[in-house]
Amino acid sequence: MKRKFFAVVAFSLFAAAAAGCSQTTMAASAGAEMASASNTASRAPETVVDAFAAALRAGDASAVEQLMAPDVIIAESGGVERSFAEYASEHLPADIAFSASVQFTPKQRDVIATADAATVISRSEIHGQFEGRAIHSQSMETMELRRMNGQWRIVHIHWSSAPIRDAHAQ
């Protein structure tokens, strides 16, 4: 349970950073992104990251799946899931619940992209309550994307987080 809780915190922080902070673009509407996950996948890599975060917040597992490669590798809290199917059966429901329960404040985003590969690195701060616990954390998220058949797909996610213990956020 402790691993799952910290995995959810790490994932959610990264998703939050992705949802709101970009050096090059910001999503105009989370609902519009989520509604057109397949169209979003053909746009800029950071737009896919934003759509992923919006889909989590909305609880739309189908949209989450459309944005990921089937063999995505997700690393969080020392664990790993090696496919979307494994992620869906293990942490996706908790990540959806966490994302809907807390607020993410994007702090920084860096995008490193080539024609067919991109890395989106996001940092955010998370506040809120989840499963009766107060959450105040800093999150780091790294998403690797690959262009597949003209569509950007998430092929790797690494989430980490740490509690913010003093009154000054990082």
C-alpha positions as CSV (number, residue, x, y, z in Angstrom):
1,M,0.0,0.0,0.0
2,K,2.8,2.4,0.8
3,R,4.5,1.7,-2.5
4,K,1.2,2.2,-4.3
5,F,0.5,5.5,-2.5
6,F,4.0,6.9,-3.3
7,A,3.7,5.7,-6.9
8,V,0.4,7.5,-7.2
9,V,1.9,10.7,-5.8
10,A,4.9,10.5,-8.1
11,F,2.7,9.9,-11.1
12,S,0.3,12.6,-10.3
13,L,2.9,15.2,-9.8
14,F,4.5,14.5,-13.1
15,A,1.1,14.5,-14.8
16,A,0.3,17.8,-13.2
17,A,3.5,19.4,-14.5
18,A,2.8,18.0,-17.9
19,A,-0.7,19.4,-17.9
20,G,0.0,23.0,-17.4
21,C,3.6,24.0,-18.2
22,S,5.3,24.0,-21.5
23,Q,8.1,26.0,-23.0
24,T,6.5,25.9,-26.4
25,T,2.8,25.2,-26.1
26,M,0.1,25.1,-23.5
27,A,-3.1,23.2,-23.9
28,A,-6.1,25.4,-24.6
29,S,-8.6,23.0,-23.1
30,A,-8.2,19.8,-21.1
31,G,-11.6,18.6,-22.2
32,A,-10.8,19.2,-25.9
33,E,-7.4,17.4,-25.5
34,M,-9.0,14.5,-23.9
35,A,-11.9,14.3,-26.4
36,S,-9.5,14.1,-29.3
37,A,-6.7,11.9,-28.0
38,S,-6.0,10.4,-31.4
39,N,-5.8,13.8,-33.0
40,T,-3.6,15.1,-30.2
41,A,-1.2,12.3,-30.8
42,S,-0.2,13.8,-34.2
43,R,0.7,17.2,-32.7
44,A,3.6,18.3,-30.6
45,P,5.0,15.9,-28.0
46,E,4.2,18.2,-25.1
47,T,0.5,18.3,-26.3
48,V,0.4,14.6,-25.9
49,V,1.8,14.9,-22.3
50,D,-0.9,17.5,-21.5
51,A,-3.6,15.3,-23.0
52,F,-2.4,12.4,-20.9
53,A,-2.6,14.4,-17.7
54,A,-6.1,15.7,-18.7
55,A,-7.3,12.1,-19.4
56,L,-6.1,11.0,-16.0
57,R,-7.9,13.8,-14.2
58,A,-11.0,13.0,-16.1
59,G,-10.8,9.3,-15.4
60,D,-10.7,8.4,-19.1
61,A,-8.6,5.2,-19.3
62,S,-9.4,4.8,-23.0
63,A,-7.9,8.2,-23.8
64,V,-4.8,7.3,-21.6
65,E,-4.4,4.1,-23.6
66,Q,-4.6,5.9,-27.0
67,L,-1.7,8.1,-26.0
68,M,0.6,5.3,-25.0
69,A,2.5,2.6,-26.9
70,P,1.2,-0.8,-26.0
71,D,4.7,-1.7,-24.7
72,V,5.1,1.5,-22.6
73,I,7.5,1.2,-19.7
74,I,6.4,3.0,-16.5
75,A,8.9,3.4,-13.7
76,E,7.8,4.8,-10.3
77,S,8.8,4.3,-6.7
78,G,11.3,1.7,-7.5
79,G,8.8,-0.4,-9.5
80,V,8.1,-1.0,-13.1
81,E,5.2,-1.8,-15.4
82,R,6.2,-3.1,-18.8
83,S,3.0,-2.5,-20.8
84,F,-0.2,-0.5,-20.9
85,A,-2.1,-3.7,-19.9
86,E,0.0,-4.2,-16.8
87,Y,-0.3,-0.5,-15.9
88,A,-4.1,-0.6,-16.4
89,S,-4.4,-3.6,-14.1
90,E,-2.0,-2.2,-11.4
91,H,-1.7,1.6,-11.0
92,L,-4.0,3.3,-13.5
93,P,-7.1,3.3,-11.2
94,A,-5.1,4.8,-8.3
95,D,-3.4,7.3,-10.5
96,I,-6.8,8.4,-11.8
97,A,-8.1,8.8,-8.3
98,F,-5.1,10.7,-7.1
99,S,-5.1,13.1,-10.2
100,A,-8.7,13.9,-9.5
101,S,-8.2,14.5,-5.8
102,V,-5.3,17.0,-5.8
103,Q,-4.1,20.1,-7.5
104,F,-1.0,20.3,-9.6
105,T,0.9,23.6,-10.0
106,P,3.4,23.4,-12.9
107,K,6.8,24.9,-12.2
108,Q,9.0,24.0,-15.2
109,R,9.0,22.1,-18.4
110,D,11.8,21.2,-20.8
111,V,11.3,19.6,-24.2
112,I,14.1,17.9,-26.1
113,A,12.9,16.7,-29.5
114,T,14.0,15.4,-32.8
115,A,11.9,14.4,-35.8
116,D,10.8,11.1,-34.3
117,A,11.7,11.1,-30.6
118,A,11.1,13.5,-27.8
119,T,11.7,13.8,-24.1
120,V,9.4,16.0,-22.0
121,I,10.7,16.8,-18.4
122,S,8.3,18.4,-16.1
123,R,8.4,19.6,-12.5
124,S,5.3,20.5,-10.4
125,E,4.0,21.0,-6.9
126,I,1.1,19.0,-5.6
127,H,-1.4,20.1,-2.9
128,G,-4.5,18.4,-1.6
129,Q,-5.9,15.4,0.2
130,F,-5.8,11.8,-0.9
131,E,-7.1,8.9,1.1
132,G,-7.3,11.0,4.2
133,R,-3.7,12.2,3.9
134,A,-2.5,15.8,3.3
135,I,-0.4,16.0,0.2
136,H,2.3,18.7,-0.4
137,S,4.9,17.4,-2.7
138,Q,7.3,18.2,-5.5
139,S,7.1,16.0,-8.5
140,M,9.4,15.2,-11.4
141,E,8.2,13.5,-14.5
142,T,10.1,12.4,-17.6
143,M,8.2,11.1,-20.6
144,E,9.8,9.7,-23.6
145,L,7.7,9.8,-26.8
146,R,8.2,8.2,-30.2
147,R,6.5,9.1,-33.5
148,M,4.8,5.9,-34.7
149,N,2.9,6.0,-38.0
150,G,2.7,9.7,-37.8
151,Q,1.4,9.8,-34.2
152,W,3.3,10.7,-31.0
153,R,3.0,7.9,-28.4
154,I,4.3,7.7,-24.9
155,V,6.9,4.9,-24.7
156,H,8.4,5.5,-21.2
157,I,7.4,7.4,-18.1
158,H,9.4,7.9,-15.0
159,W,7.8,9.6,-12.0
160,S,9.4,10.6,-8.7
161,S,8.2,12.8,-5.9
162,A,9.3,14.1,-2.5
163,P,7.3,15.7,0.2
164,I,7.8,19.4,0.8
165,R,8.3,19.8,4.5
166,D,8.6,23.5,5.0
167,A,6.4,26.4,4.0
168,H,8.6,27.3,1.0
169,A,7.9,25.3,-2.2
170,Q,10.9,24.2,-4.3
